[in-house]
Every structure is written in structure tokens, then in C-alpha cells.
């Protein structure tokens, strides 16, 4: 098969599109004929060698490909060749074929295209776990989504709206205001405002009658985390999912005590490994909401798989509105 192969950790320049051995299924594995795989920021982190999951090179990166089951292992139940599936793999998505354990494979609705399924992968499940599992969201609550114009952010905005909440979008680029409003934001919080420590809280309080956000989803960290913590409502929850803005923040526990705040984290790969039942529930609800027309796939640009370098470069340079999806012919 052809695949995008990383020979050495460090730079995307260490990737090449070339022949690579076909995967062989284990007893409980499925081989998926890949039709589409999204480019994710976390792919760049993995390529750099700084991600918590570090397979030995050479290997094929790429998470969450969508395609058609080509072969199954002897102990696989519930899947057969020809099934349309989403394969939530940690690696292997940038290839013509990828292996996946049956516990991490999900049958796609007939109405969901491969490209749209790939654009929803990793962002919608991360948003769902942040909101529903870690954030304990309840209908009627207000959710502040930081980095809201990114993939997880846009998915979270749609889910908040679909599940009966009020979504606030924290963004730094006003040119993306229309994007987050279309996804479900009822108000925008300017993350580029002066004196962010006070201005972020002031903006949130202004649209919540001084109460604050019940849930904050934070993929950014740095000074934005510090400012957003001050905007959490009494008994609110803050969920940390990344540090894209730079510094890994710390906090003073007395602030949590005074406002009865919970701060937690999400590393979604562990949920797929430790709680496949809950991950299956997550995708079942996502697909149900999709079929009901309450959420949609994120805006996406498609590129041939062989043009992976452009896709990674555009994600790295934040030169995209929505998602980039790599596709195979056929």
C-alpha cells in the first residue's frame, strides 16, 4: 500500500508518501480501506515527538480515518467486509489501509459521507467528552468554549446548542466571528482584549447576569486559562484539553475552595482504551444528533492524501477555516 511514513521524529519534512507494508489483522482487528482522514493539530505534536503516545519510527501518523471494512480477524464480531466505518485509531490514518481493534470501530450512518465522518472524528468525540463526561453539562447551562474557531471548539459549540445550552465563543480573531456564530455561539468573548485577566471575566459576566460560565472548555492554557478561571460560575467546572497557546498554567487551590470550582482534564485516548463502552455511547449520540439535523460536519477543505504536506502546513499556520481532510480515490 501507499502511506505517509514518518522516518524520524522532529519535522513534517521527515514524512514521505511511499510504499509501506500492508497491515495484517490480529484476531480482534479490522482492516479498513481508508477513504478519508482529517488533518489534526495533534498530528503535528506526534510528528514532533512530544506527544504522550510515541510509536517507534518508521510509522504512519493520522487519527480517525473513515472507510470500508476490507478484512476482519477471526474473533471479530459485529463487523464484516463492506461495512462503512469510522476507525478511531491513534495512528495509521494517512494510508490506503489501516488496522483498528474492533472496540474502536464505529459503523457510519448511510447519510454520513466518508469526508464528513473524517472531519467529525477526534473533534466531536473530544468535545462530547469535555462537555458531557468531564464537564457534567446539564441542559440550560452556559458553556464558555475557548479557542472556539478550532475544530474541537466548533464541535463543542454545536453540541452545546444541540443539547440545550447557551454557548459563548472565546476567539482572538474577529474575522472568525461568523464561523463561531454559525456553529451556535450566542455571544463572543474577545481573547485579544486588553487586560485579559479582567476583561475576559467582565465579558462573560456581562452576558450571564454576573453569574459566570457553568462550564469552560480550554484547549489553550497560558494566560487565557488564568483569566477564564475567574469567569467560572459558583460550582462551575473547567475542563483542560490542551495548551495550544503555550505555557502550561498552574493555579492556587484556594480559589477552587472559595467558589466550589472543579478543574479537570481530558486525555481522550485513555477513554477509548479504558472505556470503549462510553466511547461507543459518545459516537452513538453524535451520529443520532447528526441524523436528526441538530449537528453537522465542520466546514472542510479536501486534498488528495499525497498532498499531506500542504494540509499539515495549513494546520500549523492556522491557515484554514474549519477542517482539512485528506482523501483517497474510489
VOGU-3710 file (C-alpha; in Angstrom, 3 decimals, decimal comma):
1> xxxxxxxxxx> 0,000/0,000/0,000  0,935/3,681/-0,208  1,189/5,639/3,035  2,593/8,796/4,596  5,534/7,498/6,626  7,468/9,237/9,396  11,081/8,039/9,453  12,345/10,199/12,318  10,689/12,387/14,941  11,082/16,135/14,582
11> xxxxxxxxxx> 9,704/17,846/11,496  6,955/17,239/8,925  9,840/17,299/6,439  10,656/13,806/7,733  7,453/12,458/6,177  7,223/10,848/2,756  4,444/9,337/0,601  5,708/5,897/-0,367  5,177/2,167/-0,329  4,734/0,647/3,137
21> xxxxxxxxxx> 3,851/-2,909/4,220  0,153/-3,769/4,251  -1,243/-4,217/7,793  -2,123/-7,725/8,923  -5,169/-8,076/11,220  -4,866/-9,639/14,647  -7,708/-11,874/15,891  -9,818/-8,892/17,048  -8,658/-6,379/14,437  -10,320/-4,879/11,396
31> xxxxxxxxxx> -8,516/-3,719/8,249  -10,095/-0,562/6,863  -9,757/0,603/3,270  -9,253/4,300/4,083  -11,261/6,839/2,103  -10,765/9,980/4,202  -8,673/11,177/7,158  -8,677/14,627/8,737  -5,504/16,564/9,480  -5,315/17,375/13,186
41> xxxxxxxxxx> -3,084/19,680/15,178  -2,231/16,707/17,374  -0,685/15,019/14,308  1,953/17,763/14,320  2,553/17,185/18,029  3,023/13,467/17,407  5,363/14,099/14,461  7,466/16,384/16,663  7,944/13,570/19,179  6,389/15,493/22,094
51> xxxxxxxxxx> 3,056/13,646/22,225  2,420/11,197/25,097  1,959/8,345/22,603  5,240/7,649/20,789  5,350/4,664/18,427  8,746/3,644/17,118  9,562/5,064/13,662  9,002/4,344/10,890  5,235/4,583/11,313  2,174/6,106/9,680
61> xxxxxxxxxx> 0,518/9,033/11,527  -3,112/10,072/11,200  -6,048/9,655/13,586  -9,674/8,760/12,964  -9,871/7,612/9,337  -13,173/6,691/7,699  -13,549/3,960/5,104  -14,786/0,498/4,219  -14,005/-2,725/6,060  -11,729/-4,834/3,865
71> xxxxxxxxxx> -10,924/-7,744/6,208  -11,596/-8,864/9,770  -9,782/-11,053/12,289  -11,029/-14,461/13,373  -12,594/-13,160/16,608  -14,229/-10,022/15,246  -17,966/-9,813/15,836  -20,362/-7,194/14,571  -18,369/-6,107/11,508  -17,942/-7,599/8,054
81> xxxxxxxxxx> -16,210/-6,663/4,801  -18,117/-3,903/3,064  -19,261/-2,096/6,211  -18,816/1,693/6,239  -16,960/2,656/9,418  -15,088/5,282/11,385  -11,849/3,872/12,814  -10,676/5,810/15,853  -7,050/4,804/15,503  -4,166/6,509/17,307
91> xxxxxxxxxx> -2,078/6,234/14,148  -2,218/4,805/10,632  -4,851/7,067/9,096  -2,567/8,597/6,444  -2,550/5,407/4,411  -4,543/3,342/1,957  -5,151/0,670/4,609  -5,197/0,868/8,394  -5,719/-1,675/11,208  -8,054/-0,971/14,124
101> xxxxxxxxxx> -9,271/-3,004/17,115  -12,968/-3,790/16,842  -13,663/-1,903/20,098  -12,587/1,347/18,419  -14,561/0,965/15,207  -17,993/2,532/14,677  -20,497/1,894/11,901  -21,399/5,061/9,993  -24,936/6,195/9,195  -25,702/5,806/5,491
111> xxxxxxxxxx> -26,262/9,554/5,205  -22,788/10,442/6,513  -20,094/10,665/3,835  -16,541/9,487/4,476  -15,153/13,026/4,200  -17,727/14,380/6,642  -17,153/11,492/9,045  -13,416/12,149/8,985  -13,987/15,869/9,600  -16,077/14,993/12,681
121> xxxxxxxxxx> -13,588/12,444/14,052  -11,494/13,420/17,055  -13,115/16,852/17,346  -16,696/15,787/18,092  -15,753/12,980/20,461  -13,259/15,252/22,251  -15,942/17,939/22,542  -18,527/15,399/23,780  -16,239/14,002/26,475  -15,209/17,514/27,538
131> xxxxxxxxxx> -18,795/18,647/27,798  -20,817/15,609/28,878  -18,382/13,349/30,737  -15,775/15,668/32,252  -17,844/18,876/32,324  -21,059/17,197/33,562  -23,059/19,577/31,406  -26,799/19,904/32,014  -29,377/21,443/29,691  -29,854/25,126/30,430
141> xxxxxxxxxx> -26,241/25,755/31,446  -23,857/28,275/29,898  -20,607/26,999/28,383  -17,573/29,127/27,504  -15,583/27,475/24,717  -12,055/28,860/24,387  -10,286/28,582/21,042  -13,801/28,277/19,669  -12,853/28,670/15,996  -10,750/25,486/16,082
151> xxxxxxxxxx> -12,106/22,034/15,278  -12,925/20,975/18,855  -14,268/24,438/19,592  -16,678/24,452/16,659  -17,853/20,945/17,538  -18,382/21,964/21,173  -20,454/24,997/20,160  -22,714/22,794/18,041  -23,106/20,228/20,823  -23,952/22,863/23,446
161> xxxxxxxxxx> -26,697/24,221/21,195  -27,981/20,737/20,299  -28,110/19,655/23,956  -29,991/22,714/25,144  -27,298/25,013/26,484  -26,006/28,517/25,813  -22,621/28,697/24,094  -20,118/31,548/24,441  -17,244/31,563/21,929  -13,810/32,722/23,048
171> xxxxxxxxxx> -11,798/33,789/19,971  -8,879/36,113/19,270  -9,528/36,701/15,564  -12,665/38,775/14,832  -12,638/37,546/11,235  -13,905/34,195/12,537  -16,909/35,650/14,350  -19,300/34,460/11,650  -17,849/30,953/11,812  -18,499/30,552/15,544
181> xxxxxxxxxx> -21,924/32,180/15,385  -22,945/29,758/12,633  -21,810/26,897/14,895  -24,071/28,030/17,716  -22,407/30,794/19,722  -24,847/33,318/21,158  -22,074/35,708/22,243  -18,392/36,235/21,534  -15,670/36,727/24,134  -12,665/38,624/22,750
191> xxxxxxxxxx> -9,475/36,825/23,792  -7,339/39,592/22,284  -8,819/42,315/24,517  -6,547/44,439/26,691  -6,097/43,422/30,331  -7,413/39,934/29,639  -7,269/38,973/33,320  -10,186/41,320/33,997  -11,710/41,796/30,560  -12,457/38,112/29,956
201> xxxxxxxxxx> -14,406/37,875/33,212  -16,153/41,166/32,547  -17,286/39,974/29,107  -18,616/36,676/30,461  -20,347/38,319/33,412  -21,971/40,853/31,065  -23,842/38,110/29,172  -24,603/35,880/32,189  -26,108/38,452/34,554  -22,906/38,410/36,600
211> xxxxxxxxxx> -23,060/34,657/37,246  -20,258/33,322/35,043  -19,939/30,206/32,909  -21,106/26,866/34,278  -18,571/25,006/32,123  -15,363/26,224/30,486  -13,618/24,107/27,847  -9,971/25,125/27,494  -7,631/23,864/24,747  -5,352/26,907/25,091
221> xxxxxxxxxx> -3,835/27,216/28,567  -1,325/30,033/29,182  -2,696/33,385/30,401  -6,081/32,568/28,902  -6,565/29,754/31,432  -5,771/32,115/34,302  -8,279/34,681/33,050  -11,012/32,142/32,265  -10,817/30,572/35,726  -12,027/33,892/37,143
231> xxxxxxxxxx> -15,086/33,705/34,882  -16,304/30,309/36,161  -19,634/30,352/37,991  -20,137/29,098/41,539  -19,917/25,278/41,437  -18,730/25,534/37,838  -16,411/23,147/36,018  -13,347/23,862/33,900  -12,010/21,171/31,580  -8,414/21,370/30,332
241> xxxxxxxxxx> -7,837/19,676/26,978  -4,589/21,254/25,784  -2,066/24,068/25,868  -2,083/25,406/22,322  -1,361/28,968/23,497  1,955/27,956/25,076  2,553/27,946/28,831  1,179/25,110/30,931  -0,614/27,024/33,695  -0,772/26,386/37,412
251> xxxxxxxxxx> -3,362/27,591/39,895  -3,910/28,387/43,567  -6,207/25,848/45,156  -7,797/28,407/47,474  -9,671/29,853/44,504  -11,240/26,454/43,854  -12,304/26,250/47,503  -13,856/29,713/47,674  -16,051/29,222/44,571  -16,525/25,440/44,824
261> xxxxxxxxxx> -14,967/25,060/41,373  -13,868/21,786/39,782  -10,903/21,802/37,376  -10,300/18,589/35,476  -8,514/17,327/32,415  -9,287/15,193/29,401  -6,950/12,815/27,608  -9,407/11,171/25,260  -7,140/8,356/24,058  -7,375/6,824/27,541
271> xxxxxxxxxx> -11,162/6,770/27,339  -11,024/4,868/24,055  -8,683/2,352/25,666  -10,212/2,100/29,147  -13,892/2,807/28,462  -14,831/1,543/24,991  -18,439/1,294/26,214  -18,572/5,015/26,966  -16,852/5,883/23,688  -19,471/3,824/21,834
281> xxxxxxxxxx> -22,186/5,762/23,685  -20,492/9,009/22,652  -20,464/8,171/18,943  -23,999/6,779/19,087  -25,241/10,136/20,372  -23,130/12,111/17,890  -24,482/10,092/14,961  -28,044/10,370/16,342  -27,750/14,162/16,572  -26,290/14,255/13,063
291> xxxxxxxxxx> -29,138/12,225/11,585  -31,642/14,457/13,395  -30,075/17,520/11,780  -29,047/19,027/15,124  -25,314/18,996/14,361  -23,366/18,907/11,120  -19,903/18,115/9,883  -17,499/21,023/10,182  -16,595/23,065/7,090  -13,768/21,241/5,349
301> xxxxxxxxxx> -11,265/21,557/2,526  -10,400/18,232/0,871  -6,980/17,364/-0,527  -5,575/14,174/-2,061  -3,717/12,078/0,507  -0,472/12,636/-1,418  -0,821/16,381/-0,664  -0,481/15,739/3,059  2,369/18,280/3,378  0,123/21,171/2,360
311> xxxxxxxxxx> -2,568/20,022/4,767  -0,164/19,843/7,695  1,372/23,193/6,779  -2,013/24,907/6,631  -2,997/23,500/10,031  0,358/24,507/11,502  -0,005/28,046/10,142  -3,689/28,201/11,213  -4,480/28,967/7,585  -7,843/27,215/7,492
321> xxxxxxxxxx> -11,443/27,825/8,492  -12,766/24,530/9,768  -11,032/21,287/8,777  -8,685/19,806/6,203  -9,500/16,256/5,078  -7,150/14,027/3,074  -8,994/11,707/0,695  -8,271/8,630/-1,392  -9,688/7,950/-4,823  -12,512/5,482/-5,059
//
